[in-house]
Amino acid sequence: MSAPPIPSIDQREFRMGVGYDLHRLTAGKKLILGGIEIPFEKGLSGHSDADILLHAVTDALLGAASMGDIGEIFPSADDQWKDADSSIFLRHARELLEGYGWRIVNVDTVIVIERPKILPYRELICRNVAGILKIDREAVSVKAKSAEGIGPIGLGQAAEAHAVATISRVAGPKLM
């Protein structure tokens, strides 16, 4: 007796991408995560607003569609991106994907930071990211972890973010 055929769930093409970013925490800077300013004595230092979460999500989306990375599209050597709001980068990535017939299915993220606690801001961050991506709030996950006092993150010198994004093809040309 042979096994029954596995039914096809969906004929669309699905892809996943991974994003990562890390920046130093510096006194006198604003701490912006997921486009939300979080009150804290230090902020992330970088060429733009250094929003590690939006940078990681942007890279995850671009990677899923094989469209390069944030540094290629928005190089830090270009002064027009100095102190730029990182939602510009994420919005542009979404528009690129849409133009090539991709739909964002979901985004799952992790912020690694010793302090401050992210939980009080998590829902606001999720709603903001979902709004930028024009997807349901339930399709965005933000988790936060500490480094348990280990390394630069644990010592409060830096923070990092990881993101995984799933996209599906709905129409348009195939990418290389």
PEJO-V600747 format. One record per run of one state. SS is the DSSP state (H for helix, E for strand, C for the rest). FROM is the first residue (numbers start at 1). LEN is the number of residues. If there is no record, write none. Layout:
SS;FROM;LEN
SS;FROM;LEN
This chain:
C;1;13
E;14;14
C;28;3
E;31;3
C;34;2
E;36;3
C;39;3
E;42;4
C;46;6
H;52;13
C;65;5
H;70;4
C;74;5
H;79;3
C;82;5
H;87;13
C;100;2
E;102;11
C;113;6
H;119;15
C;134;3
H;137;3
E;140;6
C;146;5
H;151;4
C;155;3
E;158;12
C;170;7
